[in-house]
Amino acid sequence: MGKQMTEMLKGTLEGIVLALLTGKAAYGYEITTLLRAQGFTEIAEGTVYALLVRIEQKGLVDVEKRPSEKGPPRKVYTLNAQGKTELDEFWTTWSFLAERLEQLRTEGK
């Protein structure tokens, strides 16, 4: 992944993870797998786990420990009302930026 992509992801990864949690509870490794399935193949697990700690601390997700067949219990993350509000704001901001960027791109031709 190029440096420009890495920098852009830093500002959007939280919104992407919140979107993945819409209507579906998931644990850390599962979230990493979902990201990779969406084409974000080079995102490190450590990056995802650090982000999960941040969104938990910000109160955007509910966390439940569930037993695992292999090893210690898993922390399962579910988007809560505050997280949904944050996600709605992310999409509003994203739409605004995408429209302006597209306008700049097409005007420049």
RODO-2510 file (C-alpha; in nm, 4 decimals, decimal comma):
residues 109
     n   res          X          Y          Z
     1     m     0,0000     0,0000     0,0000
     2     g     0,1361     0,3390    -0,0915
     3     k     0,2157     0,6125     0,1564
     4     q    -0,0744     0,8268     0,0321
     5     m    -0,3224     0,5409     0,0867
     6     t    -0,1830     0,4762     0,4347
     7     e    -0,2242     0,8424     0,5297
     8     m    -0,5805     0,8578     0,3957
     9     l    -0,6755     0,5409     0,5832
    10     k    -0,5558     0,6902     0,9121
    11     g    -0,8367     0,9429     0,8932
    12     t    -1,1074     0,7052     0,7770
    13     l    -1,0393     0,3674     0,9353
    14     e    -1,2528     0,4392     1,2415
    15     g    -1,5550     0,5126     1,0216
    16     i    -1,4857     0,2043     0,8111
    17     v    -1,4779    -0,0199     1,1200
    18     l    -1,7949     0,1385     1,2590
    19     a    -1,9621     0,0711     0,9238
    20     l    -1,8526    -0,2932     0,9372
    21     l    -2,0127    -0,3225     1,2812
    22     t    -2,3497    -0,1945     1,1593
    23     g    -2,5958    -0,4724     1,2323
    24     k    -2,3215    -0,7265     1,3025
    25     a    -2,1245    -0,7927     1,6184
    26     a    -1,7645    -0,8988     1,5570
    27     y    -1,4388    -0,9659     1,7397
    28     g    -1,0994    -0,8199     1,6531
    29     y    -0,9633    -1,0840     1,4187
    30     e    -1,3005    -1,1113     1,2471
    31     i    -1,2973    -0,7344     1,1862
    32     t    -0,9489    -0,7633     1,0348
    33     t    -1,0769    -1,0426     0,8084
    34     l    -1,3762    -0,8298     0,7024
    35     l    -1,1438    -0,5390     0,6213
    36     r    -0,9223    -0,7627     0,4115
    37     a    -1,2260    -0,9009     0,2286
    38     q    -1,3138    -0,5392     0,1391
    39     g    -0,9684    -0,4928    -0,0167
    40     f    -0,7837    -0,3418     0,2787
    41     t    -0,5316    -0,6243     0,2605
    42     e    -0,2337    -0,4585     0,4238
    43     i    -0,3941    -0,3320     0,7432
    44     a    -0,2080    -0,4868     1,0340
    45     e    -0,3983    -0,6635     1,3105
    46     g    -0,2235    -0,4385     1,5629
    47     t    -0,3703    -0,1326     1,3930
    48     v    -0,7201    -0,2790     1,4204
    49     y    -0,6774    -0,3748     1,7865
    50     a    -0,5484    -0,0274     1,8763
    51     l    -0,8464     0,1268     1,6972
    52     l    -1,0865    -0,1042     1,8831
    53     v    -0,9411     0,0129     2,2156
    54     r    -0,9946     0,3763     2,1091
    55     i    -1,3544     0,3297     1,9964
    56     e    -1,4298     0,1370     2,3152
    57     q    -1,2810     0,4194     2,5247
    58     k    -1,4850     0,6749     2,3280
    59     g    -1,8018     0,4776     2,4102
    60     l    -1,8895     0,4025     2,0458
    61     v    -1,9283     0,0267     2,0934
    62     d    -2,0583    -0,2144     2,3501
    63     v    -1,8199    -0,4955     2,4400
    64     e    -1,9097    -0,8438     2,5528
    65     k    -1,6682    -1,1213     2,6405
    66     r    -1,7686    -1,4503     2,4819
    67     p    -1,6085    -1,7922     2,5271
    68     s    -1,3750    -1,9089     2,2541
    69     e    -1,3064    -2,2670     2,1467
    70     k    -0,9400    -2,1737     2,1242
    71     g    -0,7900    -1,9761     2,4091
    72     p    -0,9257    -1,6965     2,6257
    73     p    -1,2671    -1,5338     2,5825
    74     r    -1,3081    -1,3009     2,2858
    75     k    -1,4125    -0,9383     2,3110
    76     v    -1,7069    -0,8967     2,0762
    77     y    -1,7870    -0,5423     1,9624
    78     t    -2,1354    -0,4121     1,8818
    79     l    -2,2137    -0,0658     1,7502
    80     n    -2,4208     0,1245     2,0066
    81     a    -2,6353     0,4406     1,9742
    82     q    -2,3405     0,6750     2,0251
    83     g    -2,1418     0,4794     1,7650
    84     k    -2,4332     0,5006     1,5212
    85     t    -2,4437     0,8783     1,5681
    86     e    -2,0680     0,8950     1,5064
    87     l    -2,1063     0,6791     1,1953
    88     d    -2,3862     0,9004     1,0618
    89     e    -2,1586     1,2022     1,1077
    90     f    -1,8754     1,0158     0,9317
    91     w    -2,0980     0,9452     0,6297
    92     t    -2,2157     1,3079     0,6158
    93     t    -1,8562     1,4299     0,6232
    94     w    -1,7504     1,1658     0,3716
    95     s    -2,0276     1,2676     0,1297
    96     f    -1,9313     1,6332     0,1577
    97     l    -1,5634     1,5594     0,0911
    98     a    -1,6335     1,3129    -0,1909
    99     e    -1,8573     1,5641    -0,3689
   100     r    -1,5997     1,8426    -0,3393
   101     l    -1,3151     1,6189    -0,4518
   102     e    -1,5131     1,4963    -0,7510
   103     q    -1,5966     1,8552    -0,8390
   104     l    -1,2277     1,9488    -0,8247
   105     r    -1,1319     1,6458    -1,0327
   106     t    -1,3851     1,7092    -1,3074
   107     e    -1,3300     2,0865    -1,3196
   108     g    -0,9588     2,0269    -1,3652
   109     k    -1,0096     1,8403    -1,6929
***
